[in-house]
Amino acid sequence: KAASTGAPAEATSQQVIANDDAGVAGGEQDAAGADDDDEAAGLPSLFDAEASTELCTDASPSTTASKPMRSYSIAGWSGRTPRQSLEEFMRTRIWGKKPPQDGIKYSRVRPAEGKRHSACVLVPMPRAQGVRRFDPNEDCETLKEAENLAATYAMMQLSGEEDKPGLCRGLPPPFKERWQQWELEAANKERDARRELVKSRVAFVERMWRTRPPAPVAAD
């Protein structure tokens, strides 16, 4: 009788997992951009201070040194850079009429290794919420590209669902594509977590069924 009860539980698990798989879809768009590293002139930055070259973490060796680097060149792009978009987003959606005095700061994550550069962004939050740090954990060919990548990652983390589509569309093609890849990776991670949760619940029910005490035998 225990064997016949386990089969519906397994079927239920497979059905839930199949429904989860059907809900995740994604695709990547082709990145555009020339090899030139210089950013085209866009709207002026809200914060004109130069990026800090201080380290925001320890100087441990890069864990991404063996990974191939994407190109984030935005030569020919006439719109806002990711840095400018982050500043505008924070001013209009987060800070309001009282922007912090310190503003957004960019820092190297570790010393440059050849042509590999990495950066994080430190974003002051309103109402005594402190400073939040965003690090995409990815090397870029230039420090400027690394800072723009950090800004893109910060916007994705800070924005609400209603703001994400518009912010993503306004990015230069290489950064828009990376945003979409991050979202796809997050969706896949969430799907896998749900599948593992379903499996663990089914396994728990099966263990409880197998170990339950036998029914008492009625006396004659």
ABEGO torsion letter per residue (X at the ends): XAAAAAAAAAAAAAAAAAAAAAABBBBBBBBBEBABABBBBBBBBABABBBBABBABBABBBAAAABBBBBABABGBABBBAAAAAAAAAAAAAAEABBBAAEBBBBBABBBBEABBBBBBBBBBBGGAEBBBBBAGBBBABAAAAAAAAAAAAAAAABBAAAAAAAAAABBAAAAAAAAAAAAAAAAAAAAAAAAAAAAAAAAAAAAAAABBBBBBBBX
